[in-house]
Amino acid sequence: MRCGLLSIDSTMRSNATVGPPLECLFYRNDSLDGFQHYIKLEENHPYLTRIRQTWDESIRSAFQQLPSLTEVFEAD
C-alpha cells in the first residue's frame, strides 16, 4: 500500500486533476467478503505528510550519493 500511496502522490504533484481525498480499502488475502480497514486521507493527513516528507528526503539523499560526472570527463 505504501508504494501505491507514493505513486498516487507523484501523480497528484504532476497532474492537477488528481487529488485528495485518497480513499483506501484493505482486504484480507483471498477474501472479498468485506474489507478489514478503510482509511480516507485528506491533503494534510499526518500519515500522508510523513510518507511524502520521508520519500522526498530519501530521494534527495540517494541523488547526492550518485557518482559524480567528473569521473566521466576526466577519462577523456
GIVENPE-V994049 format. One record per residue. N is the residue number from 1. RES is the residue in three letters. PSI is psi in radians with two decimals (999 if undefined). NEAR is the number of other C-alpha atoms within 10 Angstrom. Layout:
BEGIN
N & RES & PSI & NEAR
N & RES & PSI & NEAR
END
This chain:
BEGIN
1 & MET & -0.62 & 9
2 & ARG & -0.71 & 9
3 & CYS & -0.73 & 8
4 & GLY & -0.71 & 9
5 & LEU & -0.68 & 15
6 & LEU & -0.71 & 15
7 & SER & -0.81 & 11
8 & ILE & -0.56 & 16
9 & ASP & -0.75 & 20
10 & SER & -0.70 & 13
11 & THR & -0.72 & 14
12 & MET & -0.62 & 14
13 & ARG & -0.54 & 11
14 & SER & -0.14 & 10
15 & ASN & 1.89 & 10
16 & ALA & -0.28 & 8
17 & THR & -0.09 & 8
18 & VAL & 2.25 & 14
19 & GLY & 3.08 & 14
20 & PRO & 2.86 & 14
21 & PRO & 2.66 & 13
22 & LEU & 2.18 & 15
23 & GLU & 2.24 & 10
24 & CYS & 2.35 & 13
25 & LEU & 2.39 & 12
26 & PHE & 2.19 & 13
27 & TYR & 2.66 & 14
28 & ARG & 2.65 & 11
29 & ASN & 2.41 & 6
30 & ASP & 0.51 & 6
31 & SER & 2.17 & 9
32 & LEU & 0.40 & 10
33 & ASP & -0.17 & 8
34 & GLY & 2.57 & 10
35 & PHE & 2.67 & 11
36 & GLN & -0.71 & 11
37 & HIS & 2.61 & 10
38 & TYR & 2.33 & 10
39 & ILE & 2.60 & 11
40 & LYS & 2.01 & 12
41 & LEU & 1.98 & 15
42 & GLU & 2.95 & 15
43 & GLU & -0.72 & 14
44 & ASN & 0.35 & 11
45 & HIS & 2.34 & 12
46 & PRO & -0.68 & 11
47 & TYR & -0.76 & 12
48 & LEU & -0.71 & 18
49 & THR & -0.78 & 14
50 & ARG & -0.75 & 12
51 & ILE & -0.65 & 15
52 & ARG & -0.82 & 16
53 & GLN & -0.75 & 12
54 & THR & -0.75 & 11
55 & TRP & -0.81 & 13
56 & ASP & -0.81 & 11
57 & GLU & -0.73 & 12
58 & SER & -0.70 & 12
59 & ILE & -0.63 & 12
60 & ARG & -0.75 & 10
61 & SER & -0.77 & 11
62 & ALA & -0.71 & 9
63 & PHE & -0.75 & 10
64 & GLN & -0.43 & 10
65 & GLN & -0.10 & 9
66 & LEU & 2.55 & 8
67 & PRO & 2.55 & 9
68 & SER & 2.65 & 9
69 & LEU & -0.19 & 8
70 & THR & -0.69 & 8
71 & GLU & -0.70 & 9
72 & VAL & -0.78 & 9
73 & PHE & -0.56 & 8
74 & GLU & -0.40 & 7
75 & ALA & -0.33 & 6
76 & ASP & 999 & 5
END
